[in-house]
């Protein structure tokens, strides 16, 4: 095989590897090499992919959304797009977070640069894992509020106690009037919690299902996770 033939052979192998990973971006390198018959090692394959503008990144993840979920999220945006800064300044965003003792579950993906959130390269996630420390927190225009450790499994009665003993007193320091946000989990929509909201004249912001990305608390949790990972 002369030099031109060797060059053409290499280019054919490179194209086959690149084409395979573009079609199957979540495939690991070992499997891609076996499937395409690439003659080089993993390091060589990585270099060839970079030359073709294909890089190995950690894939972002998102909630699995149905058509109905998407429609309700869009309707939420339409309903509140006209609300001004004063309205959102008075919204108390709340959330629960269960810090897991398992690994991060990161998924690797081969993709071009600047396409991190292209739907093709995003990993849809299901909730799973071994849980360790359940927490609850609120955040508002005034900044982070209280982060509270939840003992055991959160129930409607326990959540009502958190609202009455933790949320209301701490929020009242910063807000004379407020609109409260929480998601549609069975605990939040239980009869005992709904009764507490009505008895205390607390307005609740309607919230579309599967929408944690709309909640500023996600930024708070991300900050906590970064600090934990640094320890």
Phi and psi in degrees as GROMACS dihedral restraints (atoms count N, CA, C in turn):
[ dihedral_restraints ]
;  ai    aj    ak    al  type     phi  dphi    fc
    3     4     5     6     1   -79.2    20    10
    4     5     6     7     1   179.9    20    10
    6     7     8     9     1   -62.9    20    10
    7     8     9    10     1   -41.8    20    10
    9    10    11    12     1   -63.5    20    10
   10    11    12    13     1   -40.7    20    10
   12    13    14    15     1   -65.5    20    10
   13    14    15    16     1   -40.2    20    10
   15    16    17    18     1   -62.9    20    10
   16    17    18    19     1   -41.9    20    10
   18    19    20    21     1   -63.8    20    10
   19    20    21    22     1   -45.3    20    10
   21    22    23    24     1   -63.5    20    10
   22    23    24    25     1   -39.0    20    10
   24    25    26    27     1   -63.8    20    10
   25    26    27    28     1   -43.8    20    10
   27    28    29    30     1   -62.5    20    10
   28    29    30    31     1   -44.0    20    10
   30    31    32    33     1   -63.6    20    10
   31    32    33    34     1   -37.7    20    10
   33    34    35    36     1   -63.8    20    10
   34    35    36    37     1   -42.4    20    10
   36    37    38    39     1   -65.8    20    10
   37    38    39    40     1   -40.7    20    10
   39    40    41    42     1   -62.5    20    10
   40    41    42    43     1   -45.7    20    10
   42    43    44    45     1   -62.5    20    10
   43    44    45    46     1   -39.3    20    10
   45    46    47    48     1   -64.1    20    10
   46    47    48    49     1   -42.4    20    10
   48    49    50    51     1   -66.6    20    10
   49    50    51    52     1   -45.6    20    10
   51    52    53    54     1   -62.4    20    10
   52    53    54    55     1   -45.1    20    10
   54    55    56    57     1   -62.0    20    10
   55    56    57    58     1   -39.3    20    10
   57    58    59    60     1   -65.0    20    10
   58    59    60    61     1   -43.8    20    10
   60    61    62    63     1   -75.9    20    10
   61    62    63    64     1   -26.3    20    10
   63    64    65    66     1   -68.2    20    10
   64    65    66    67     1   -34.8    20    10
   66    67    68    69     1   -79.4    20    10
   67    68    69    70     1   -29.9    20    10
   69    70    71    72     1  -130.6    20    10
   70    71    72    73     1    70.3    20    10
   72    73    74    75     1   -66.0    20    10
   73    74    75    76     1   -19.9    20    10
   75    76    77    78     1   -93.8    20    10
   76    77    78    79     1     6.0    20    10
   78    79    80    81     1   -74.4    20    10
   79    80    81    82     1   141.5    20    10
   81    82    83    84     1   -77.7    20    10
   82    83    84    85     1   158.7    20    10
   84    85    86    87     1   -61.3    20    10
   85    86    87    88     1   -41.4    20    10
   87    88    89    90     1   -58.0    20    10
   88    89    90    91     1   -45.4    20    10
   90    91    92    93     1   -66.6    20    10
   91    92    93    94     1   -38.0    20    10
   93    94    95    96     1   -64.5    20    10
   94    95    96    97     1   -40.4    20    10
   96    97    98    99     1   -64.1    20    10
   97    98    99   100     1   -43.3    20    10
   99   100   101   102     1   -65.9    20    10
  100   101   102   103     1   -40.0    20    10
  102   103   104   105     1   -70.0    20    10
  103   104   105   106     1   -31.3    20    10
  105   106   107   108     1  -101.2    20    10
  106   107   108   109     1    -8.9    20    10
  108   109   110   111     1    70.8    20    10
  109   110   111   112     1    26.2    20    10
  111   112   113   114     1   -60.7    20    10
  112   113   114   115     1   130.3    20    10
  114   115   116   117     1   -80.1    20    10
  115   116   117   118     1   -13.6    20    10
  117   118   119   120     1   -93.4    20    10
  118   119   120   121     1   179.2    20    10
  120   121   122   123     1   -84.9    20    10
  121   122   123   124     1   180.0    20    10
  123   124   125   126     1   -62.1    20    10
  124   125   126   127     1   -42.2    20    10
  126   127   128   129     1   -63.6    20    10
  127   128   129   130     1   -41.5    20    10
  129   130   131   132     1   -63.7    20    10
  130   131   132   133     1   -42.9    20    10
  132   133   134   135     1   -61.9    20    10
  133   134   135   136     1   -39.8    20    10
  135   136   137   138     1   -62.6    20    10
  136   137   138   139     1   -42.3    20    10
  138   139   140   141     1   -62.4    20    10
  139   140   141   142     1   -44.6    20    10
  141   142   143   144     1   -63.6    20    10
  142   143   144   145     1   -38.7    20    10
  144   145   146   147     1   -65.5    20    10
  145   146   147   148     1   -41.6    20    10
  147   148   149   150     1   -62.5    20    10
  148   149   150   151     1   -36.9    20    10
  150   151   152   153     1   -62.3    20    10
  151   152   153   154     1   -27.6    20    10
  153   154   155   156     1   -95.8    20    10
  154   155   156   157     1     7.9    20    10
  156   157   158   159     1    79.7    20    10
  157   158   159   160     1    24.6    20    10
  159   160   161   162     1  -117.5    20    10
  160   161   162   163     1   124.0    20    10
  162   163   164   165     1  -125.6    20    10
  163   164   165   166     1   155.5    20    10
  165   166   167   168     1   -98.0    20    10
  166   167   168   169     1   114.9    20    10
  168   169   170   171     1  -124.0    20    10
  169   170   171   172     1   165.7    20    10
  171   172   173   174     1   -78.9    20    10
  172   173   174   175     1   126.9    20    10
  174   175   176   177     1   -76.5    20    10
  175   176   177   178     1   135.1    20    10
  177   178   179   180     1   -69.0    20    10
  178   179   180   181     1   159.7    20    10
  180   181   182   183     1  -124.4    20    10
  181   182   183   184     1   158.6    20    10
  183   184   185   186     1  -148.4    20    10
  184   185   186   187     1   163.9    20    10
  186   187   188   189     1   -68.0    20    10
  187   188   189   190     1   145.3    20    10
  189   190   191   192     1   -77.8    20    10
  190   191   192   193     1   115.0    20    10
  192   193   194   195     1  -108.8    20    10
  193   194   195   196     1   134.7    20    10
  195   196   197   198     1   -86.7    20    10
  196   197   198   199     1   172.9    20    10
  198   199   200   201     1   -59.9    20    10
  199   200   201   202     1   -39.6    20    10
  201   202   203   204     1   -63.8    20    10
  202   203   204   205     1   -41.4    20    10
  204   205   206   207     1   -59.6    20    10
  205   206   207   208     1   -44.2    20    10
  207   208   209   210     1   -63.9    20    10
  208   209   210   211     1   -41.0    20    10
  210   211   212   213     1   -64.5    20    10
  211   212   213   214     1   -40.5    20    10
  213   214   215   216     1   -70.7    20    10
  214   215   216   217     1   -35.3    20    10
  216   217   218   219     1   -64.6    20    10
  217   218   219   220     1   -41.7    20    10
  219   220   221   222     1   -65.0    20    10
  220   221   222   223     1   -40.0    20    10
  222   223   224   225     1   -65.5    20    10
  223   224   225   226     1   -38.2    20    10
  225   226   227   228     1   -59.4    20    10
  226   227   228   229     1   -45.1    20    10
  228   229   230   231     1   -62.5    20    10
  229   230   231   232     1   -41.8    20    10
  231   232   233   234     1   -65.5    20    10
  232   233   234   235     1   -37.5    20    10
  234   235   236   237     1   -67.5    20    10
  235   236   237   238     1   -31.4    20    10
  237   238   239   240     1  -116.6    20    10
  238   239   240   241     1     5.7    20    10
  240   241   242   243     1   -65.7    20    10
  241   242   243   244     1   -25.1    20    10
  243   244   245   246     1   -87.6    20    10
  244   245   246   247     1    -7.0    20    10
  246   247   248   249     1   -69.3    20    10
  247   248   249   250     1   136.4    20    10
  249   250   251   252     1   -87.1    20    10
  250   251   252   253     1  -176.6    20    10
  252   253   254   255     1   -61.6    20    10
  253   254   255   256     1   -36.2    20    10
  255   256   257   258     1   -60.3    20    10
  256   257   258   259     1   -40.7    20    10
  258   259   260   261     1   -60.9    20    10
  259   260   261   262     1   -51.4    20    10
  261   262   263   264     1   -70.7    20    10
  262   263   264   265     1   -26.0    20    10
  264   265   266   267     1   -62.9    20    10
  265   266   267   268     1   -24.6    20    10
  267   268   269   270     1  -100.5    20    10
  268   269   270   271     1     8.5    20    10
  270   271   272   273     1   -90.4    20    10
  271   272   273   274     1   129.9    20    10
  273   274   275   276     1  -100.0    20    10
  274   275   276   277     1   111.2    20    10
  276   277   278   279     1   -91.3    20    10
  277   278   279   280     1   129.1    20    10
  279   280   281   282     1  -124.7    20    10
  280   281   282   283     1   161.5    20    10
  282   283   284   285     1  -167.5    20    10
  283   284   285   286     1   157.5    20    10
  285   286   287   288     1  -109.6    20    10
  286   287   288   289     1   149.0    20    10
  288   289   290   291     1  -139.9    20    10
  289   290   291   292     1   129.9    20    10
  291   292   293   294     1  -108.3    20    10
  292   293   294   295     1   109.7    20    10
  294   295   296   297     1   -77.1    20    10
  295   296   297   298     1   124.6    20    10
  297   298   299   300     1   -94.0    20    10
  298   299   300   301     1   150.6    20    10
  300   301   302   303     1   -92.9    20    10
  301   302   303   304     1    -3.7    20    10
  303   304   305   306     1   -82.3    20    10
  304   305   306   307     1   177.7    20    10
  306   307   308   309     1   -72.6    20    10
  307   308   309   310     1   176.2    20    10
  309   310   311   312     1   -71.2    20    10
  310   311   312   313     1   -18.1    20    10
  312   313   314   315     1    66.5    20    10
  313   314   315   316     1    29.7    20    10
  315   316   317   318     1   -68.5    20    10
  316   317   318   319     1   141.5    20    10
  318   319   320   321     1  -113.6    20    10
  319   320   321   322     1   133.5    20    10
  321   322   323   324     1   -93.2    20    10
  322   323   324   325     1   147.9    20    10
  324   325   326   327     1  -144.4    20    10
  325   326   327   328     1   144.4    20    10
  327   328   329   330     1   -95.8    20    10
  328   329   330   331     1   123.9    20    10
  330   331   332   333     1  -155.2    20    10
  331   332   333   334     1   162.8    20    10
  333   334   335   336     1   -71.8    20    10
  334   335   336   337     1   166.4    20    10
  336   337   338   339     1   -66.8    20    10
  337   338   339   340     1   155.3    20    10
  339   340   341   342     1    63.1    20    10
  340   341   342   343     1    26.7    20    10
  342   343   344   345     1  -130.9    20    10
  343   344   345   346     1    33.3    20    10
  345   346   347   348     1   -55.3    20    10
  346   347   348   349     1   -43.2    20    10
  348   349   350   351     1  -103.9    20    10
  349   350   351   352     1    17.0    20    10
  351   352   353   354     1   -63.7    20    10
  352   353   354   355     1   132.4    20    10
  354   355   356   357     1   -51.2    20    10
  355   356   357   358     1   -29.5    20    10
  357   358   359   360     1   -67.0    20    10
  358   359   360   361     1   -25.1    20    10
  360   361   362   363     1  -112.2    20    10
  361   362   363   364     1    14.3    20    10
  363   364   365   366     1  -103.9    20    10
  364   365   366   367     1   136.0    20    10
  366   367   368   369     1   -96.2    20    10
  367   368   369   370     1   119.1    20    10
  369   370   371   372     1   -78.7    20    10
  370   371   372   373     1   136.3    20    10
  372   373   374   375     1  -114.5    20    10
  373   374   375   376     1   153.9    20    10
  375   376   377   378     1  -114.6    20    10
  376   377   378   379     1   150.5    20    10
  378   379   380   381     1   -79.5    20    10
  379   380   381   382     1   123.1    20    10
  381   382   383   384     1  -160.9    20    10
  382   383   384   385     1   172.5    20    10
  384   385   386   387     1   124.9    20    10
  385   386   387   388     1   168.3    20    10
  387   388   389   390     1   -93.2    20    10
  388   389   390   391     1   121.5    20    10
  390   391   392   393     1   -90.2    20    10
  391   392   393   394     1   155.4    20    10
  393   394   395   396     1  -132.0    20    10
  394   395   396   397     1   -64.6    20    10
  396   397   398   399     1  -117.1    20    10
  397   398   399   400     1   102.2    20    10
  399   400   401   402     1   -78.6    20    10
  400   401   402   403     1   137.2    20    10
  402   403   404   405     1  -136.7    20    10
  403   404   405   406     1   160.7    20    10
  405   406   407   408     1  -133.1    20    10
  406   407   408   409     1   146.1    20    10
  408   409   410   411     1  -154.0    20    10
  409   410   411   412     1   161.3    20    10
  411   412   413   414     1  -130.9    20    10
  412   413   414   415     1   157.3    20    10
  414   415   416   417     1  -148.0    20    10
  415   416   417   418     1   150.6    20    10
  417   418   419   420     1  -149.7    20    10
  418   419   420   421     1  -171.5    20    10
  420   421   422   423     1   -57.6    20    10
  421   422   423   424     1   -28.3    20    10
  423   424   425   426     1   -75.6    20    10
  424   425   426   427     1   -11.3    20    10
  426   427   428   429     1   117.1    20    10
  427   428   429   430     1  -173.3    20    10
  429   430   431   432     1   -61.9    20    10
  430   431   432   433     1   139.4    20    10
  432   433   434   435     1   -96.5    20    10
  433   434   435   436     1  -112.9    20    10
  435   436   437   438     1  -107.0    20    10
  436   437   438   439     1   137.0    20    10
  438   439   440   441     1  -108.1    20    10
  439   440   441   442     1   120.5    20    10
  441   442   443   444     1  -121.7    20    10
  442   443   444   445     1   131.6    20    10
  444   445   446   447     1   -79.3    20    10
  445   446   447   448     1   130.5    20    10
  447   448   449   450     1   -93.6    20    10
  448   449   450   451     1   129.7    20    10
  450   451   452   453     1   -88.6    20    10
  451   452   453   454     1   119.4    20    10
  453   454   455   456     1    70.8    20    10
  454   455   456   457     1  -158.7    20    10
  456   457   458   459     1   -78.8    20    10
  457   458   459   460     1   132.0    20    10
  459   460   461   462     1   -71.5    20    10
  460   461   462   463     1   126.5    20    10
  462   463   464   465     1  -114.3    20    10
  463   464   465   466     1   170.2    20    10
  465   466   467   468     1   -60.2    20    10
  466   467   468   469     1   -42.7    20    10
  468   469   470   471     1   -65.0    20    10
  469   470   471   472     1   -42.3    20    10
  471   472   473   474     1   -66.4    20    10
  472   473   474   475     1   -38.5    20    10
  474   475   476   477     1   -66.7    20    10
  475   476   477   478     1   -39.3    20    10
  477   478   479   480     1   -61.0    20    10
  478   479   480   481     1   -38.8    20    10
  480   481   482   483     1   -64.5    20    10
  481   482   483   484     1   -40.6    20    10
  483   484   485   486     1   -62.0    20    10
  484   485   486   487     1   -41.9    20    10
  486   487   488   489     1   -64.1    20    10
  487   488   489   490     1   -44.7    20    10
  489   490   491   492     1   -77.3    20    10
  490   491   492   493     1   -39.2    20    10
  492   493   494   495     1   -95.5    20    10
  493   494   495   496     1   -23.0    20    10
  495   496   497   498     1  -115.0    20    10
  496   497   498   499     1   -54.4    20    10
  498   499   500   501     1   -65.7    20    10
  499   500   501   502     1   -57.5    20    10
  501   502   503   504     1   -59.2    20    10
  502   503   504   505     1   -49.5    20    10
  504   505   506   507     1   -62.5    20    10
  505   506   507   508     1   -40.4    20    10
  507   508   509   510     1   -73.4    20    10
  508   509   510   511     1   -38.3    20    10
  510   511   512   513     1   -66.8    20    10
  511   512   513   514     1   -36.9    20    10
  513   514   515   516     1   -63.3    20    10
  514   515   516   517     1   -20.4    20    10
  516   517   518   519     1   -66.1    20    10
  517   518   519   520     1   -31.6    20    10
  519   520   521   522     1  -108.8    20    10
  520   521   522   523     1   -25.1    20    10
  522   523   524   525     1  -133.1    20    10
  523   524   525   526     1   123.4    20    10
  525   526   527   528     1   -75.3    20    10
  526   527   528   529     1   -37.2    20    10
  528   529   530   531     1  -130.2    20    10
  529   530   531   532     1   146.7    20    10
  531   532   533   534     1  -155.9    20    10
  532   533   534   535     1   162.0    20    10
  534   535   536   537     1  -113.6    20    10
  535   536   537   538     1   131.0    20    10
  537   538   539   540     1  -100.4    20    10
  538   539   540   541     1   137.7    20    10
  540   541   542   543     1  -118.2    20    10
  541   542   543   544     1   131.6    20    10
  543   544   545   546     1  -149.3    20    10
  544   545   546   547     1   165.0    20    10
  546   547   548   549     1   -83.0    20    10
  547   548   549   550     1  -169.7    20    10
  549   550   551   552     1  -100.7    20    10
  550   551   552   553     1    30.9    20    10
  552   553   554   555     1   -64.5    20    10
  553   554   555   556     1   153.4    20    10
  555   556   557   558     1   -55.5    20    10
  556   557   558   559     1   -32.8    20    10
  558   559   560   561     1   -64.4    20    10
  559   560   561   562     1   -44.2    20    10
  561   562   563   564     1   -69.1    20    10
  562   563   564   565     1   -29.6    20    10
  564   565   566   567     1  -100.9    20    10
  565   566   567   568     1    11.4    20    10
  567   568   569   570     1   -66.3    20    10
  568   569   570   571     1   158.5    20    10
  570   571   572   573     1   -60.4    20    10
  571   572   573   574     1   -39.6    20    10
  573   574   575   576     1   -67.4    20    10
  574   575   576   577     1   -34.1    20    10
  576   577   578   579     1   -74.9    20    10
  577   578   579   580     1   -42.8    20    10
  579   580   581   582     1   -60.4    20    10
  580   581   582   583     1   -40.0    20    10
  582   583   584   585     1   -64.0    20    10
  583   584   585   586     1   -40.4    20    10
  585   586   587   588     1   -62.0    20    10
  586   587   588   589     1   -43.4    20    10
  588   589   590   591     1   -62.2    20    10
  589   590   591   592     1   -43.4    20    10
  591   592   593   594     1   -67.3    20    10
  592   593   594   595     1   -43.3    20    10
  594   595   596   597     1   -64.5    20    10
  595   596   597   598     1   -29.8    20    10
  597   598   599   600     1  -104.2    20    10
  598   599   600   601     1    11.0    20    10
  600   601   602   603     1    52.7    20    10
  601   602   603   604     1    43.9    20    10
  603   604   605   606     1   -95.4    20    10
  604   605   606   607     1   118.1    20    10
  606   607   608   609     1   -76.5    20    10
  607   608   609   610     1   133.2    20    10
  609   610   611   612     1  -110.9    20    10
  610   611   612   613     1   130.5    20    10
  612   613   614   615     1   -76.7    20    10
  613   614   615   616     1   120.0    20    10
  615   616   617   618     1   -58.6    20    10
  616   617   618   619     1   136.9    20    10
  618   619   620   621     1  -128.8    20    10
  619   620   621   622     1   129.2    20    10
  621   622   623   624     1   -71.5    20    10
  622   623   624   625     1   142.4    20    10
  624   625   626   627     1   -64.4    20    10
  625   626   627   628     1   155.1    20    10
  627   628   629   630     1    57.1    20    10
  628   629   630   631     1    45.7    20    10
  630   631   632   633     1  -130.9    20    10
  631   632   633   634     1    46.8    20    10
  633   634   635   636     1   -64.3    20    10
  634   635   636   637     1   -25.2    20    10
  636   637   638   639     1   -68.1    20    10
  637   638   639   640     1   -16.3    20    10
  639   640   641   642     1   -85.8    20    10
  640   641   642   643     1    -8.4    20    10
  642   643   644   645     1   -96.3    20    10
  643   644   645   646     1   121.7    20    10
  645   646   647   648     1   -60.3    20    10
  646   647   648   649     1   -18.6    20    10
  648   649   650   651     1   -59.7    20    10
  649   650   651   652     1   -24.5    20    10
  651   652   653   654     1   -59.5    20    10
  652   653   654   655     1   -33.6    20    10
  654   655   656   657     1   -68.2    20    10
  655   656   657   658     1   -37.2    20    10
  657   658   659   660     1   -64.1    20    10
  658   659   660   661     1   -47.0    20    10
  660   661   662   663     1   -62.3    20    10
  661   662   663   664     1   -39.3    20    10
  663   664   665   666     1   -62.4    20    10
  664   665   666   667     1   -39.2    20    10
  666   667   668   669     1   -65.2    20    10
  667   668   669   670     1   -42.5    20    10
  669   670   671   672     1   -62.9    20    10
  670   671   672   673     1   -43.4    20    10
  672   673   674   675     1   -62.4    20    10
  673   674   675   676     1   -40.3    20    10
  675   676   677   678     1   -61.9    20    10
  676   677   678   679     1   -41.9    20    10
  678   679   680   681     1   -66.9    20    10
  679   680   681   682     1   -38.4    20    10
  681   682   683   684     1   -66.3    20    10
  682   683   684   685     1   -39.7    20    10
  684   685   686   687     1   -68.4    20    10
  685   686   687   688     1   -24.7    20    10
  687   688   689   690     1   -79.3    20    10
  688   689   690   691     1   -15.2    20    10
